[in-house]
Amino acid sequence: MENKTLNYDALVAEYQDNLTSKLRGFGSSCDFLELWVHDEDDDLSLAGMIESAKASGVSLFSLTMSGGTAGRVDFDRVRKIVEGFATLAVAEEADGTRIEVSIR
């Protein structure tokens, strides 16, 4: 898979909407997200997304998220959860935060 940039906020909104409108296959644009289950704890949700990518053989992807969402994420905690198999590079941008995920 090429390095895709995904919008975390949009994915969470789509996931939550699909919980009430679909019975199966929440149908995201990224195959590895079929394994992801959103968690109300954004740290665990983000870590789960990274674990789903690893399980699907993805080695690199990017996420963007709003400043409000990024303010709720403890990136050090997420790094500790995934430290055995992934690294995160977090950068503030004008319209939010960008996370580059590398999976080994």
N, C-alpha and C positions, 0 to 999 in steps of 0.2 A: 504494500500500500504506500502511496506517496504520502508525504507529510501534509496531512490535512489540518486546517485550522477550524476548530469547532467552537461554537458559542455555548458555554456552559449554561448561562441563564436561559437561553432558548431551549436547550435540551431538557432542562428541568421542567420548564413550562410545558413542553411537548409531552414529556413523560407523564406529568400529573394529569394533563388533559386526556391522554390516551387511557389512563386507568379507568376512566368512566365511559369512554366511547369505543373501546376495543376489547375483545375477549382475549386475543392472543396476538403475538407479534407486534410489538409497539412500533415497529417500522421506522427506524431511524435511517438517515443517509449513510451511516457507518455500520458495517456488519458487526463489529465487536460490541457495539452498544446493545445488541440483543441479549448479551450476558449481564449487562449492568442493571442494578436495581438501585434507584435513587434512595438516599437516606436523608432524613431531615437534618442530620448533623452533616454540614457541608464538608467537613474534614473526611468523614467516613465515606461520603458520597463520592468525593474526588478520588480517594484512595481506591474505592471499588471500581471506578471507571478505569483507573490505571491497571488494576488487577484484571479486569475484563479484556483490556487491550493485550496484556501479556498472554492471557489464555488463548487469545485468537491469533497470536503470532505477530502482532503489530510491534514494531521496534521504535517508532517515532511518531508523535503527533503533537499538535499545539491546541491550546484552549485560550479563549478570551473570556473574561467575565467583567461584569460591572464593578465599579469601585465599592458599591454597597455590599455585593456578594463577597468580593475579595476581603473586605473588612471583617467578615465573619469567619474567614478561613485562617486557621493556624497552620501556615505552610511548614513550619518546623515539625509539627505533629504529623502532617501528611508525609513529609520526608522520612520520618522515623518508621512509619507504617510500611512504606514501600522501599526502604533503603536496601533490602537484600536483592532487589531486581530492577530498580528504576532510579533515575535522578530527575530532579526538577530544576529548571532555571526560571525564576520569576522576575518579571520586569514590569514596572509601572509604565503605563502609556497615558496619553492625553485623555482617552475615553474609557479607561479601565485598567485591567491587568492582563498581561499575556503570560502564559505558562507553557514552556517547552518541555515536553516529556520524552526522555530517552529510556528505552527499556532494553535490558541486556539478558 
